[in-house]
């Protein structure tokens, strides 16, 4: 090999090495996050409305968002989000989401609601998936959770007119 060919070859090897290292870093970060998040949730809004019917709880909250699998997960997940017993504080009167279908191509839209006495408690709530099917097969023991603490910046209180 002449000097020019050797230099081009080493440059290509160097670029490939950098790309492999960057790919491993990205994959490692996603795998680490996947330890706590099997599904990539995106919460678009958390609308909090003061209960006017003088019910048992002061506020009614509606959560709207979407769910998608990670780029390396080619499975299709079907589930419903519902109240979880995690944490010290739990929401009340939870209206579960309808069926959510999440895969790597499409965002599975969801909407659910609950009631609370204190808006600041919303960050403590955790919602879990029930009736989980992966590629059409029921999967008991699969843990899918939506941690509201990650989306407190999406809370918007509707003050009314």
N, C-alpha and C positions, 0 to 999 in steps of 0.2 A: 504494500500500500504506500502510496506517496503521501506527502505531508498534508496536502489539501484534503484528500479523501479521509485520512485519519482524523483531521480536525472536524470535518463535517460529521463523521461517525460519532465522535465524542460529544459534539453539540447535541445531536439527536438523542443519545443516551442520557445526557444531562437533563434535557427537557422532559423526557419520559420519566426520569427519576423524580423530578419536581412534581409532575402531574400525579404520579402514583402517591407521593407523600401527601399532597393536598387532598386527593381523593380519600385516603385513609383518615385524615383529620376530619373531613366532612362526615364520612360514614361513622367514625367513632363518636362524634358529637351527637349524631342522630340516634345511634344505638344507645348512648347514655340517656338521652331524653326519652327514648322508647321504654326504658326501665320503668318509668312512671306514666308514660303516655303511649298506650298501644295504638290509639287513633289520634290523628292530628286534628284537634278541634279548633275552630275559629268562631268566636262569639262576636257577632256584629253589633248587638245591642242588648242592654238590660234596662227595660223601661219599668220604672217604679211609679205606681199611681196610688195616691192616698185613697183608702177605702172610704167611700161616702155613705155606705149602708150601715155604718157603725157596727160592723161585725166584730168578731172576736180579735181580729188582727188589724193593725193600723195600715199596712201597705200590701198591695198586690203587685207582684213583679212578673214580667214576661221576658223570657230569654229567647233570643232568635240567633241562629248561627248555622254552621255547616260542619260536616265531618268528612274527612278524607284519610285514606291510608298513607303511610309513608312511601316515598318513591321506590323503595326496594321491596315493598310488600304488595304482591299481586293478588292477594285474597280479596274476596268480597264479604264484608261484615254486614249483618242485619241484626238490629237490636233496638230496644226502647230505653230512653233515659228515665230514671226514676230516683226518688229520694234514697240517700245512703245513710246508714247508721254511723258513719265515720264522724269523728270530732265530737265536741261537747254540745254543739248547737245544731239543731236540724230545722229545716223549713217546715211549714205547716201547709195542709191542704194542697199538696203537690198534684198538679195535673200533668201526668206523664206525657212524654213526647209520643208522637205517632211513630210508626216504624221508620227507622233511619237505615238507609243503605249506603255504606261507605266503601269505596274502592279507590284505586289510584288514578282513575280517569275522571270521575265525576264527584262533585261535592254533594253529599247527602244533607239536604236542608233539614233543620229541626226547629221546633218551637215547643216550649213548655212553660208552665207558670207555677207560682207558689205564693204563699202569703207569709209575712214576717211582721214583727213588732218594731224592728230596728233596722234601718237601712245599713248601718255599719256591720251588721251580722252577716250580710250576704257574702262577704269574702271568706267566711268560715264554712260555708256550705260546700258539700261534695255530692255530686250526682253520679250514680253508677248505672251501668248497662244491665238490662235483664233480657231474658229470652234471646240469648246470643246464638246466632247461626253463622258459621264461617263456611263459605262456598256451599251453602245448602245443608250443612250438617250441624246439628245442635252441639254446642261446645260448653258444657258445664265446667266451671272452674276458671274460665277465661275472665280476666280482670280488666275492665274498661271503665275509666273514671274521668269525670269532668270536674276539675278543681276550680271553683269560682274565684279563689284568691288570685288567680292569674288574669282575671278580667275585670277587676274592680274599676279600672279606668273607663269601662263601657257603661257604667251605671249612670242613668239620666233620670232624674226625678221630674215627673210631670206635675207641675204646681197647679194645673187647672186654670180656669179663666178668672 
